[in-house]
Structure formats: C-alpha cells, structure tokens
Amino acid sequence: MESLLDTSTVLMPYERKVDAEVYIHPKGYARARVSHLDIEKIGLGKVIRRGRGNFLEVREVKSGLEVILREKHQIIF
C-alpha cells in the first residue's frame, strides 16, 4: 500500500523549501512494477520531467535523501 511520508522537501543549492508530498509505492501495490518514490507538487514538473518514469539516482545524505537530477534546471515558485 502507498504511504505518505513525513518529509520536508528542499530544492538545492538555494535551500528553498517546497511544500511537496512524498509517497513510497512498494513493488506490486497498485500494479507498481518497481518500488519507487513519488514527489508531488505543482511546478516540480519543470524540474523533474513527468512521463513514463524518471529513474534518478537517490543518495543518502546526512539530513536524509538527495535526488540527483540529470540536468540543471532553474525554477521560480
């Protein structure tokens, strides 16, 4: 079953807080083919392209997890 995670989301390098919802979807739930994270916020589609899936690198950092984008983007909220 999908679970809403208690998270804070920050766009780097400007340390801009983003009020996004983060869900974890385990493989097999609701036909998910792989376990994955969903980061949901209007406007983030300009940074993380929507579509058939973005297989981005996720790293552990001191304060949590860091998602590595393929390209540098600038976004204004």
C-alpha positions as CSV (number, residue, x, y, z in Angstrom):
1,M,0.0,0.0,0.0
2,E,1.2,3.5,-0.7
3,S,2.3,5.6,2.2
4,L,2.6,9.3,2.6
5,L,6.0,10.0,4.2
6,D,6.6,12.7,6.8
7,T,9.2,14.7,4.9
8,S,10.5,18.2,4.2
9,T,11.5,18.9,0.6
10,V,14.2,21.3,-0.3
11,L,15.4,22.4,-3.7
12,M,19.2,22.8,-3.8
13,P,21.5,24.7,-4.0
14,Y,19.3,27.6,-2.8
15,E,17.8,25.6,0.1
16,R,14.3,26.6,-1.0
17,K,11.6,24.7,0.9
18,V,9.0,23.2,-1.3
19,D,5.6,22.0,0.2
20,A,5.7,18.7,-1.7
21,E,4.1,15.4,-0.8
22,V,6.3,12.3,-0.9
23,Y,4.9,8.8,-1.3
24,I,6.5,5.5,-1.3
25,H,5.0,2.8,-3.6
26,P,6.1,-0.8,-2.9
27,K,6.6,-3.1,-5.9
28,G,3.3,-4.9,-6.6
29,Y,1.0,-2.4,-4.9
30,A,-1.5,-0.9,-7.4
31,R,0.4,-2.6,-10.2
32,A,3.7,-0.8,-9.4
33,R,6.5,-2.7,-11.3
34,V,9.2,-1.4,-9.1
35,S,9.3,0.2,-5.6
36,H,9.6,3.9,-6.1
37,L,9.1,7.4,-4.6
38,D,6.5,9.9,-5.9
39,I,7.3,13.5,-5.2
40,E,4.1,15.5,-5.9
41,K,4.0,19.3,-6.2
42,I,2.6,21.5,-9.0
43,G,5.6,23.2,-10.6
44,L,8.1,20.4,-10.0
45,G,7.3,19.1,-13.4
46,K,9.6,21.8,-14.7
47,V,12.4,20.3,-12.7
48,I,11.6,16.6,-12.7
49,R,10.1,15.7,-16.1
50,R,6.8,13.8,-15.9
51,G,6.2,10.8,-18.1
52,R,6.8,7.1,-18.1
53,G,9.2,7.3,-15.2
54,N,12.4,9.1,-14.2
55,F,15.0,6.7,-13.0
56,L,17.0,9.1,-11.0
57,E,19.9,8.5,-8.6
58,V,18.9,8.7,-4.9
59,R,21.8,9.2,-2.4
60,E,21.8,9.0,1.4
61,V,23.0,12.3,2.9
62,K,23.4,13.4,6.5
63,S,19.9,15.1,6.5
64,G,18.0,12.4,4.6
65,L,17.9,11.6,0.9
66,E,19.1,13.5,-2.2
67,V,17.6,13.0,-5.6
68,I,20.2,13.7,-8.4
69,L,18.7,15.3,-11.5
70,R,20.0,14.6,-14.9
71,E,20.2,18.2,-15.9
72,K,20.5,21.5,-14.1
73,H,17.2,23.5,-14.0
74,Q,16.1,26.8,-12.7
75,I,12.6,27.2,-11.3
76,I,10.8,30.1,-9.6
77,F,7.9,29.4,-7.3
